[in-house]
């Protein structure tokens, strides 16, 4: 059915483009509408028409048969390319994708595809041939401007297919020619799309700003409706010759754009002869304009007549569109000039211009343009296009830098110079909303006009220093921006320069220098302003107990993506420097943390405590570094209740302190909903809500009495789809932990690892809670009447455990009235074991039963492994909260956008259970197994999805771009140590 439908579409296309078929259709229509009472002469006419129809059908059948024979030969040359552009570079982001290519030299193993497939930067990939044999490919050429490049494979590695090369015949591309696009369309192994060439002189398509665009070439236009994956497909005629290269298409119409093969043929010959592919430029973009527009721009009538006579069939000439400042043609060619000749040769096409420029690199040429109906001639030195196309980049502080390219500068008519930031990440995350287009003007108050200057400046900057960066965006060169950045060379320790090697296809790298140690930190002085609260000095001085905690995450851990975060912190011990803050801002301890006071001074801090369920963390700074009036507040000892009056003091998103009088309007039980990918979430909370509109504008703060006693901290909790939940957490629930810290002990918490929720007395009755327990609850609870019910289990290996639906009556003979009554046990690091057995009395299936429930100490993540660009770790607590079984302790939390993990099919939330059929129950075993896997070889992985569906994949290692790295926490010092496993 599908074949018939495709054939119908082909036939419709044939009718629309073939006059004979159109006439046949008209005759058929006339026949169907004829009067039934016809004369014999009319019948003779019908017989004659029927003969024409049969003849037309036979012709169409023969045409289709010939196409079938041609396609069967062509497909042996077409390959599906699976590739990764490893690093962000120039106009291209790091990505994994699929495309098409075709063999143009079967002996040397050369595949032609698009430049946007090969990419300007590091590339790894493989080609799949028609018989599904696979072969590695390396890039050997990408054109600086035009959308084509060459990949190379080793023909001797193919055992079961005889590869044939497609012959390139650019001269056969003609308007009206029937063509087929044979390629990997929409991710399919092989698709064949039909069409007819409608134009040969279209200007190159414009794909938008800050991305790759071809220019200074004609494009061929056709209607073939190709889609993603067809890039690099051959456009072939019925005789099996390639006449163009598929490059792009329109999303709003069934229009495709093909690159002519003229320049490709020249480049291929140079490659076959092992000659350099010279490419010349005068840094000018031309556009093909019709004669009418050329005349309006200053072309004289005489010149138009002469051009029409010399170039019959041509409809226009080349007009200067963009001239780059400081380029060879700057100050000579002007926008709107019509190109007449180069070296006395009349010009009418881009192909002529390329021919002359490519043959005259370094030489002077004479250019004649017409401006204001007058001929103007001048000489110009042809530049080397390859020299203004970056072939090296620097990796530093989690970002990539290289010289500004002709491709990027051309769009804005800028000089081709400057340090281009390929992607604003790591320390150079200059703007969260815009990642591309930045040019670095200076660092640490030293100008960086070239990449070499930038390298020299960065060599002298110590780790952890904050420096001033001046920069601008290509889209707004008039506006220079200034910001301070934190130099991170401990999480992002590499300082390398990568250089392209077209012989091996690999970007070779060398280490530039070791990092300089951090400079000693000196004490800083700051003035803390009191809050503008009239008549209450104690409350006004609460600003002296508040600060802002900043965190910078450099690597994904516990499914928390790397990004800077900050929020209000409460100093709970000014003498020792302890600050309590929402765990939304300090999700784990594999990060950099800082504390700022009065928006004036900033000091480093370290994470000393992370609560497993209550959504708060405690960090510690060095008080000797802070010369300011920082005071320890009084923490309340009684719980806030509904109706209590209090004062809200919070930080707005601009880090401005605001306050208002308010009232507690509710206290409820809450567990923040799970996200699609499990990550830390607050559970089993008793949360406070207040009657204040300004609290919704603050993601952090405190609630305090008029005398300055802190009663609650105002927290933000991360929920589904980046949603923030704002709530108050009573200080009574944190006071025990704070007191241990003040005593010089490090707190540890063991919890009843289950999910809880509150239910009404009505629901309790319906579910079988005895009346005596309901009566006891009514007598002993004077604020809220509720029971606590179990909603879920976490992963555990113990037999006796709480089950969903259990209603908890008491713990250790104490009536359970609120969440905190089942919160767990608080101890310290001095305790040999803080895990305890608690006596639970619960209602299960309408029966009262007794249980011994063991509390659980939640170990935070202390090791991660990066393998094939995938971050692996032991399943963190959020995973265990959602799973009843754990198939392996090797769990994937992240994968890079250009990683082998993405390319071969490792998904986030997968568990790796086996490598090369060897079980990998934990990270240590996994590391031992993968150490034995050689570089650039396949290994077999068996995995399990989060929903316990097993599957297997094969993955090819590449330690050059994706080394195996172990990052482990030293439990004594608290520091994280990196170890490159693939190098050892």
Buried (B, 14 or more C-beta within 10 A) or exposed (E): EEEEEEEEEBBEBBBEBBEEBEEBEEBBEEEEEEEEEEEEEEEEBBEEBEEBEEEBEEBBEEBBEEBEEBBEEBBBBBBBBBBBBBBBBBBBBBBBBBBBBBBBBBEBBBBBBBBBBBBBBBBBBBBBBBEEBBBBBBBBBBBBBBBBBBBBBEBEEBEEBEBEBBEBBBEBBEEEBBBBBBBBBEEEBBBBBBBBBBBBBBBBBEEEBBBBBBBBBBBBBBBBBBBEBBBBBBBBBBEBBBBBBBBBBEEEEEBBBBBBBBBBBBBBEBBEEEEEBBBBBBBBBBBBBBBEBBBEBBBBEEBBEEBBEEBEEBEBBBBBBBBBBEBBBBEBBBEBBBBBBBBEBBBBBBBBBBBBBBBBBEEEBEBBBBBEEEEBEEEBBBBBBBBBBBBBBBBBBBBBBBBBBBBBBBBBBBEBBBBBBBBBBBBBBBBEEEBBBBBBBBBBEBEBEBBEBBBEBBEEBEBBBEBEBBBBBBEEEEEEBEEEBBBBBBBBBBBEBBEBEBEEBBBEBEEBEEBBEBEEEEEBEBEBEEBEBEEBEBBBBBBBBBBBBBBBBBBBBBBBEBEBBBBBBBBBBBEBBBBBBBBBBBBBBBBBBBBBBBBEBBBBBBBBBBBBBBBBBBBBBBBEBBBBBBBBBBBBEEBBEBEBEBBBBBBBEEEEBBBBEBEBEEBBBBBBEBBEBBBBBBBBBBBBBBBBEBBEBBBBBBBBBBEBBBBBBBBBBBBEEEEBBBBBBBBBBBBEBBBBBEEEBEBBBBBBBBBBBBBEBEBBEEBEBBEEBBEBBEEEBEEBBBBBBBBBBBBBEEEEBBEEEBBBBBBEEEBBBBBBBBBBBBBBEEEEEBBBEBEBBBBBEEEBEEBEBBBBBBEBBBBBBBBBBBBBBBBBBBBBBBBEEBBBBBBBBBBBEBBBBBBBBBBBBBBBBBBBEBEBBEBBBBBEBBEEBEEEEEBEBBBBEBEEEEEEBEBBBBBBBBBBBBBBBEEEEEEBEEEEBBEE
